[in-house]
Amino acid sequence: MKYETVIGLEIHAELATNTKIYCSCANEFGGEENTRCCPVCIGLPGVLPVLNKKVVEYCIKAGLAMNCEISHFSKQDRKNYFYPDLPKAYQISQFDLPICKNGYVPIETKNGTKNIGLTRIHIEEDAGKLMHAEFGDYSRVDYNRGGVPLIEIVSEPDMSSPEEALAFLESVRAILKCVGVSDCKMQEGSLRCDINLSIRPEGQKEFGIRSEHKNVNSFSAAYRAMQYEEKRQKAVLDAGGVIEQETRRWDDVKGVSTIMRTKEEAQDYRYFPEPDLMPVIISDEWVEEIRKTLPELPKEKFARYTGELGLSDYDAGLLSGNTGLANLFDSSIENGAGAKESANWILGDISKELNERNMEADDIPFDGAALAELIALIGKGTISGTIAKKVLPVMFEENKKPSVIVEEKGLVQITDEGAIKKIVEEVIAANPQAVSDFKVGKKQAMGFLTGQIMRASKGKANPAAVNKLLSEILPTL
């Protein structure tokens, strides 16, 4: 039997506010266990929460960027459940009156643009973190993360493949980083997702029974988990079995999922209005003030890069989907560099350096002006492209201007034809076999000699001058 896959995602993003959602504790990653918490965020009796206005602002900002309706009246609710990392035995969240609703995020698929619906975006507090002992039969709890502000982005079940779901995750991350409400560092838990997946016979309107994978914290893990779950459910149905509604745990090392528990329903959480917090009233004026602060969004960047700047869809997609790279690219253009040259450097050598150094684009130590200067030095003939590739790692390590690095390390390109001719003649004399190969028509001999000349000049000889001289001298030998 042929099946259709139906996927919905719940994305949790930590907000980049200075303080937590209901208290003045610092909203920072890491630190010694239980040093960034107070009576409010560890739920001691008698304390009262106070809502951080910036959290509401960031939620509205995310909602506007994702085409949501903003509610004028909203409230907060208690979501009751018991777990050691939740000190109050309830989580302050939102149930029936979220701040944002009825939005959508466009993604690119093999069939063109597809809008993925958003049911809601609401605010809530994060829980603490269990620290399991590597040896021994005990666990500790670190409440530093308790009370960190989250937004939960709940999609409609509009995705029909793991590929579409991955594209949606990437689009949401790009938007959140672009508008500056979250750093989206998945390795620090700033962005994680719950996956709801079901399958149904092709053409059937009713949804199948879904499974849920909780707190998947990397895109590659989410993609693999969805692929695995598709195959698992198809195998169960093909064997005449029945899919059970359950929560599963994904083991990315083993590449399999295991059952955790049967899935709770909303009524199991016994939601009720949070009595210690007043309703949230949002005016049209405030929404419009926030709307004016929205930057150019990734889809708008993509359109500008492909239209006005003439980049390929592929290059424009990579740049517009990464806020750090896009900012570097835009700054390089503003400082006089060409669009294609800037894109080539950013998506080529700079991305390579980032991968090798295990760095994020936001952590690049130099700005677009420095990149534009490096490109200009090549254009003016001060250095060659080969030398520029040696300058770039030093820019990462020392954060100096390219011109300063070139001057300090004596990397200025040799353009004097007389000096280059001397090196060419010395290399030709030292490689008679290559000269003989050239004479019998082996064209690769000239490339070999060029490489030897560049090596002898430590990469400083002007490549165009080298090729010109070789073309003139070799036929005369």
C-alpha positions as CSV (number, residue, x, y, z in Angstrom):
1,M,0.0,0.0,0.0
2,K,1.1,3.5,-0.7
3,Y,1.1,6.0,2.2
4,E,1.2,9.8,2.7
5,T,3.3,11.3,5.5
6,V,1.9,14.1,7.6
7,I,4.2,16.1,9.8
8,G,3.6,18.9,12.3
9,L,6.4,20.5,14.4
10,E,6.5,22.3,17.7
11,I,9.6,24.5,17.9
12,H,10.9,25.9,21.2
13,A,13.2,28.9,21.0
14,E,14.9,30.5,23.9
15,L,14.6,34.3,23.7
16,A,17.7,36.5,23.9
17,T,16.5,38.8,26.7
18,N,18.9,40.0,29.4
19,T,16.8,38.5,32.2
20,K,14.4,35.6,32.7
21,I,10.7,35.7,32.0
22,Y,9.4,36.2,35.5
23,C,12.3,37.4,37.6
24,S,15.5,39.4,37.3
25,C,18.0,36.5,37.2
26,A,20.4,36.7,34.3
27,N,19.4,34.9,31.1
28,E,22.7,33.4,30.2
29,F,23.9,30.0,29.1
30,G,26.2,27.9,31.4
31,G,27.6,28.9,34.7
32,E,28.0,26.9,37.9
33,E,25.0,24.8,38.7
34,N,22.1,26.6,40.5
35,T,23.9,30.0,40.6
36,R,21.6,31.8,38.3
37,C,18.3,31.2,40.1
38,C,16.3,32.8,42.8
39,P,13.2,32.1,44.9
40,V,10.9,33.0,42.0
41,C,12.4,30.7,39.3
42,I,12.9,27.8,41.7
43,G,9.3,28.1,42.9
44,L,9.6,28.8,46.6
45,P,6.3,29.3,48.5
46,G,5.0,32.8,48.6
47,V,6.9,34.3,45.7
48,L,5.1,36.2,42.9
49,P,6.2,36.2,39.2
50,V,6.4,39.5,37.2
51,L,6.2,39.3,33.5
52,N,9.2,40.6,31.5
53,K,7.8,43.0,28.9
54,K,10.6,42.3,26.5
55,V,9.5,38.7,26.2
56,V,6.1,39.8,25.0
57,E,7.8,42.2,22.5
58,Y,10.0,39.5,21.1
59,C,7.0,37.1,20.7
60,I,5.1,39.8,18.8
61,K,8.2,40.5,16.7
62,A,8.5,36.8,15.8
63,G,4.8,36.6,15.1
64,L,4.9,39.6,12.7
65,A,7.9,38.1,10.9
66,M,5.9,34.9,10.4
67,N,2.7,36.5,9.2
68,C,0.7,35.9,12.4
69,E,-2.3,37.7,13.8
70,I,-1.5,39.4,17.1
71,S,-4.0,39.0,19.8
72,H,-5.2,42.2,21.6
73,F,-6.1,40.1,24.7
74,S,-3.9,37.3,26.0
75,K,-3.4,35.5,29.2
76,Q,-1.1,33.0,30.9
77,D,-1.9,29.6,32.2
78,R,-0.6,26.9,34.5
79,K,0.3,23.6,32.8
80,N,0.4,21.0,35.5
81,Y,2.7,18.0,35.5
82,F,5.3,16.5,37.9
83,Y,8.9,16.1,36.9
84,P,12.1,16.8,39.0
85,D,13.3,19.6,36.7
86,L,10.0,21.5,37.3
87,P,10.2,22.8,40.9
88,K,6.6,24.2,41.1
89,A,5.1,21.1,39.6
90,Y,3.5,23.4,36.9
91,Q,4.9,25.4,34.0
92,I,3.6,28.9,33.3
93,S,2.6,28.8,29.6
94,Q,-0.3,29.8,27.4
95,F,-3.3,27.6,26.5
96,D,-6.3,29.0,24.8
97,L,-5.3,32.6,24.3
98,P,-1.8,32.8,22.8
99,I,-0.2,36.1,21.8
100,C,0.2,35.0,18.1
101,K,-2.0,32.9,15.9
102,N,-2.9,31.9,12.3
103,G,0.5,32.6,10.7
104,Y,2.5,30.9,8.0
105,V,6.1,30.5,6.9
106,P,6.9,30.0,3.2
107,I,9.4,27.3,2.2
108,E,10.9,26.2,-1.1
109,T,10.0,22.7,-2.2
110,K,10.6,20.7,-5.4
111,N,7.2,21.9,-6.5
112,G,7.8,25.5,-5.8
113,T,6.9,27.8,-2.8
114,K,4.7,26.2,-0.1
115,N,3.2,28.1,2.9
116,I,3.4,26.1,6.1
117,G,0.6,27.2,8.4
118,L,1.3,28.2,12.1
119,T,-1.4,27.5,14.6
120,R,0.1,29.7,17.3
121,I,3.2,31.2,18.9
122,H,3.0,31.6,22.6
123,I,5.4,32.4,25.5
124,E,6.3,30.1,28.4
125,E,9.1,29.5,30.9
126,D,11.7,26.8,30.5
127,A,12.3,24.0,33.0
128,G,15.6,23.1,34.7
129,K,18.0,20.4,33.5
130,L,18.6,17.0,34.9
131,M,22.3,16.1,35.3
132,H,22.7,12.3,35.2
133,A,25.7,10.8,36.9
134,E,28.0,8.9,34.5
135,F,28.8,6.4,37.3
136,G,26.3,5.8,40.0
137,D,22.6,5.6,40.4
138,Y,21.7,9.3,41.0
139,S,20.9,12.5,39.2
140,R,21.2,16.1,40.1
141,V,19.1,19.1,39.0
142,D,20.4,22.4,37.7
143,Y,17.8,25.1,37.9
144,N,19.8,27.8,36.0
145,R,17.7,27.2,32.9
146,G,14.4,27.3,34.9
147,G,12.5,30.5,34.0
148,V,14.4,31.2,30.8
149,P,11.9,32.7,28.4
150,L,10.7,30.6,25.5
151,I,8.4,31.0,22.6
152,E,6.7,27.8,21.2
153,I,6.0,27.9,17.5
154,V,3.3,25.3,16.7
155,S,2.8,24.5,13.0
156,E,-0.1,23.0,11.2
157,P,0.3,19.4,10.0
158,D,1.2,20.8,6.6
159,M,4.5,19.1,5.8
160,S,4.4,15.9,3.8
161,S,8.0,14.8,4.0
162,P,11.1,15.0,6.2
163,E,12.6,17.3,3.5
164,E,9.8,19.8,3.8
165,A,10.0,19.7,7.6
166,L,13.8,20.3,7.4
167,A,13.2,23.3,5.1
168,F,10.6,24.6,7.6
169,L,13.0,24.3,10.5
170,E,15.7,26.1,8.5
171,S,13.4,28.9,7.5
172,V,12.1,29.4,11.1
173,R,15.7,29.5,12.4
174,A,16.7,32.0,9.8
175,I,13.7,34.3,10.6
176,L,14.3,34.1,14.4
177,K,18.0,35.0,14.0
178,C,17.3,37.7,11.4
179,V,14.9,39.6,13.7
180,G,17.2,39.1,16.7
181,V,14.9,37.4,19.1
182,S,17.0,34.3,19.6
183,D,20.5,33.2,19.0
184,C,19.2,29.7,17.9
185,K,22.3,27.9,19.2
186,M,21.1,24.3,19.1
187,Q,24.2,23.1,20.8
188,E,23.2,25.2,23.8
189,G,19.6,24.1,23.7
190,S,18.4,27.5,22.4
191,L,16.4,25.8,19.7
192,R,14.8,22.4,19.9
193,C,11.7,20.8,18.4
194,D,9.1,18.2,19.0
195,I,8.1,16.1,15.9
196,N,4.6,14.9,15.4
197,L,4.4,12.4,12.5
198,S,1.7,10.1,11.1
199,I,1.1,8.3,7.9
200,R,-2.2,7.5,6.1
201,P,-3.2,5.5,3.0
202,E,-2.7,7.7,-0.1
203,G,-5.8,9.7,-0.8
204,Q,-7.3,9.3,2.7
205,K,-8.5,12.5,4.3
206,E,-8.4,11.5,8.0
207,F,-5.1,11.7,9.8
208,G,-3.4,8.6,11.0
209,I,-2.3,8.0,14.6
210,R,0.7,10.1,15.3
211,S,3.8,9.6,17.3
212,E,5.8,12.4,19.0
213,H,9.5,12.8,19.4
214,K,10.4,15.2,22.2
215,N,13.2,17.8,22.4
216,V,15.2,16.9,19.3
217,N,18.1,19.3,19.4
218,S,19.7,19.3,16.0
219,F,18.4,19.5,12.4
220,S,20.2,16.5,11.3
221,A,18.8,14.4,14.2
222,A,15.3,15.7,13.4
223,Y,15.6,14.7,9.8
224,R,16.9,11.3,10.6
225,A,14.2,10.7,13.2
226,M,11.5,11.6,10.7
227,Q,12.9,9.3,8.1
228,Y,13.1,6.5,10.6
229,E,9.6,7.1,11.9
230,E,8.1,7.0,8.4
231,K,9.7,3.6,7.8
232,R,8.7,2.3,11.2
233,Q,5.1,3.2,10.9
234,K,4.8,1.8,7.3
235,A,6.4,-1.5,8.5
236,V,3.9,-1.8,11.3
237,L,0.9,-1.1,9.1
238,D,2.1,-3.4,6.3
239,A,2.5,-6.2,8.8
240,G,-1.2,-5.7,9.9
241,G,-0.4,-3.9,13.1
242,V,-1.8,-0.8,14.7
243,I,0.0,2.5,15.3
244,E,-0.2,3.5,19.0
245,Q,-0.2,7.2,20.0
246,E,3.0,7.5,22.0
247,T,5.9,9.7,22.8
248,R,9.3,8.3,21.6
249,R,12.9,9.1,22.3
250,W,15.3,9.5,19.4
251,D,18.8,8.0,19.8
252,D,20.9,9.7,17.2
253,V,24.0,7.6,17.9
254,K,22.2,4.3,17.2
255,G,19.8,5.8,14.7
256,V,16.7,4.4,16.3
257,S,13.8,5.5,18.5
258,T,12.3,3.9,21.5
259,I,9.0,4.3,23.3
260,M,9.0,6.6,26.4
261,R,5.3,6.7,27.3
262,T,1.8,6.9,25.9
263,K,1.0,10.4,24.8
264,E,-0.7,12.8,27.1
265,E,-3.7,14.8,26.0
266,A,-4.3,18.5,26.8
267,Q,-6.7,17.6,29.6
268,D,-4.0,15.5,31.3
269,Y,-2.2,18.8,32.0
270,R,-5.2,20.4,33.9
271,Y,-4.6,23.8,32.4
272,F,-6.1,26.7,34.3
273,P,-5.5,30.5,34.2
274,E,-2.4,31.7,36.1
275,P,-3.9,33.6,39.1
276,D,-0.7,35.5,39.9
277,L,-0.4,37.2,36.5
278,M,-2.7,39.8,34.9
279,P,-3.9,39.4,31.4
280,V,-1.7,40.8,28.6
281,I,-3.3,43.7,26.7
282,I,-1.6,44.5,23.4
283,S,-2.5,47.7,21.6
284,D,-2.4,48.3,17.8
285,E,0.0,51.2,18.4
286,W,2.5,48.9,20.2
287,V,2.2,46.3,17.4
288,E,2.9,48.9,14.7
289,E,5.9,50.2,16.7
290,I,7.4,46.7,16.7
291,R,6.5,46.2,13.1
292,K,8.7,49.2,12.2
293,T,11.7,47.6,13.8
294,L,11.6,44.5,11.6
295,P,14.7,44.1,9.4
296,E,14.8,42.8,5.8
297,L,13.6,39.2,6.2
298,P,15.3,36.2,4.6
299,K,12.8,35.9,1.7
300,E,13.2,39.6,0.9
301,K,17.0,39.2,1.0
302,F,16.7,36.2,-1.4
303,A,14.7,38.3,-3.8
304,R,17.2,41.2,-3.7
305,Y,20.2,38.9,-4.0
306,T,18.8,37.1,-7.1
307,G,17.2,40.1,-8.7
308,E,19.1,43.3,-8.0
309,L,22.5,41.6,-7.4
310,G,22.3,38.8,-9.9
311,L,23.3,35.9,-7.6
312,S,22.3,32.3,-8.4
313,D,19.3,30.9,-6.4
314,Y,21.8,28.5,-4.7
315,D,24.2,31.2,-3.5
316,A,21.3,33.6,-2.6
317,G,19.7,30.8,-0.6
318,L,22.8,30.0,1.4
319,L,23.4,33.7,2.2
320,S,19.9,34.7,3.0
321,G,19.4,31.7,5.2
322,N,22.3,32.6,7.5
323,T,22.0,36.0,9.2
324,G,25.7,36.2,10.0
325,L,26.8,35.5,6.5
326,A,24.1,37.8,5.1
327,N,25.3,40.6,7.3
328,L,28.9,40.1,6.2
329,F,27.9,40.0,2.5
330,D,25.7,43.2,2.8
331,S,28.5,45.0,4.6
332,S,31.1,44.0,2.0
333,I,28.8,45.3,-0.8
334,E,28.2,48.5,1.0
335,N,32.0,49.0,1.2
336,G,32.4,48.7,-2.5
337,A,33.1,45.0,-3.2
338,G,31.3,43.2,-6.0
339,A,28.4,40.9,-5.2
340,K,29.8,37.8,-6.9
341,E,33.3,38.2,-5.5
342,S,31.9,38.7,-2.0
343,A,29.6,35.7,-2.3
344,N,32.5,33.5,-3.6
345,W,34.7,34.4,-0.7
346,I,32.0,34.0,1.9
347,L,30.6,30.7,0.6
348,G,34.1,29.4,-0.2
349,D,37.1,30.2,1.9
350,I,35.4,31.9,4.8
351,S,32.9,29.1,5.2
352,K,35.8,26.6,5.1
353,E,37.5,28.5,7.9
354,L,34.4,28.5,9.9
355,N,34.0,24.7,9.5
356,E,37.6,24.0,10.4
357,R,37.5,26.3,13.4
358,N,34.0,25.0,14.5
359,M,32.8,28.6,14.5
360,E,29.4,30.2,13.8
361,A,29.1,33.0,11.2
362,D,28.1,35.4,14.0
363,D,31.6,34.9,15.5
364,I,33.6,36.0,12.5
365,P,36.1,38.5,14.0
366,F,36.2,40.9,11.0
367,D,33.5,42.9,9.2
368,G,32.5,43.4,5.7
369,A,34.8,46.4,5.3
370,A,37.8,44.1,5.9
371,L,36.5,41.6,3.3
372,A,35.9,44.4,0.8
373,E,39.5,45.6,1.4
374,L,40.9,42.1,0.8
375,I,38.9,41.9,-2.5
376,A,40.2,45.3,-3.4
377,L,43.8,44.4,-2.8
378,I,43.4,41.5,-5.3
379,G,41.7,43.8,-7.8
380,K,44.5,46.4,-7.6
381,G,47.2,43.7,-8.1
382,T,48.7,44.4,-4.6
383,I,48.3,40.7,-3.8
384,S,47.3,37.6,-5.8
385,G,44.3,35.4,-5.1
386,T,46.8,32.8,-3.8
387,I,48.3,35.3,-1.3
388,A,44.7,36.4,-0.3
389,K,44.0,32.8,0.8
390,K,47.0,33.1,3.1
391,V,45.9,36.4,4.5
392,L,42.4,35.2,5.4
393,P,43.4,32.8,8.2
394,V,45.5,35.6,9.8
395,M,42.4,37.8,9.7
396,F,40.5,35.2,11.7
397,E,43.4,34.8,14.2
398,E,44.6,38.4,14.6
399,N,41.6,40.5,13.4
400,K,43.8,42.9,11.6
401,K,43.1,44.8,8.4
402,P,44.2,42.8,5.3
403,S,46.5,45.7,4.2
404,V,48.3,45.6,7.6
405,I,48.8,41.8,7.4
406,V,50.1,42.1,3.8
407,E,52.5,44.9,4.9
408,E,53.7,43.1,8.1
409,K,54.3,39.8,6.4
410,G,55.8,41.2,3.2
411,L,53.2,39.7,1.0
412,V,53.0,42.5,-1.6
413,Q,52.7,40.9,-5.1
414,I,55.8,41.1,-7.4
415,T,54.6,43.0,-10.5
416,D,58.0,44.1,-11.9
417,E,58.4,42.1,-15.1
418,G,62.2,42.1,-14.9
419,A,62.1,40.5,-11.4
420,I,59.5,37.9,-12.5
421,K,61.5,37.1,-15.7
422,K,64.6,36.3,-13.6
423,I,62.5,33.8,-11.5
424,V,61.0,32.3,-14.7
425,E,64.4,31.8,-16.3
426,E,65.8,30.2,-13.1
427,V,62.8,27.7,-12.9
428,I,63.1,26.9,-16.6
429,A,66.8,26.1,-16.2
430,A,66.1,23.9,-13.2
431,N,63.4,21.9,-15.0
432,P,64.7,20.7,-18.4
433,Q,62.4,17.7,-18.5
434,A,59.3,20.0,-18.2
435,V,60.7,22.1,-21.1
436,S,61.2,18.9,-23.2
437,D,57.6,17.8,-22.4
438,F,56.3,21.2,-23.5
439,K,58.2,20.9,-26.8
440,V,56.5,17.6,-27.6
441,G,53.1,19.0,-27.0
442,K,52.4,18.1,-23.4
443,K,50.4,21.2,-22.3
444,Q,50.4,20.2,-18.6
445,A,54.2,21.0,-18.6
446,M,53.4,24.7,-18.7
447,G,51.1,24.4,-15.7
448,F,53.8,22.5,-13.8
449,L,56.3,25.3,-14.5
450,T,53.8,28.0,-13.5
451,G,53.4,26.2,-10.1
452,Q,57.1,26.0,-9.6
453,I,57.5,29.7,-10.4
454,M,54.7,30.6,-7.9
455,R,56.4,28.4,-5.3
456,A,59.8,30.0,-6.0
457,S,58.3,33.5,-5.6
458,K,56.4,32.4,-2.4
459,G,53.2,33.1,-4.2
460,K,54.1,36.7,-4.8
461,A,54.6,36.7,-8.6
462,N,51.8,38.2,-10.6
463,P,50.1,35.1,-12.2
464,A,49.2,37.0,-15.4
465,A,52.8,38.2,-15.8
466,V,54.1,34.7,-15.2
467,N,51.8,33.2,-17.9
468,K,52.8,35.9,-20.4
469,L,56.5,35.4,-19.9
470,L,56.2,31.6,-20.1
471,S,54.2,31.9,-23.3
472,E,56.9,34.1,-24.8
473,I,60.0,32.2,-23.6
474,L,59.1,28.5,-24.0
475,P,58.5,28.5,-27.8
476,T,61.9,30.1,-28.3
477,L,63.8,27.3,-26.5
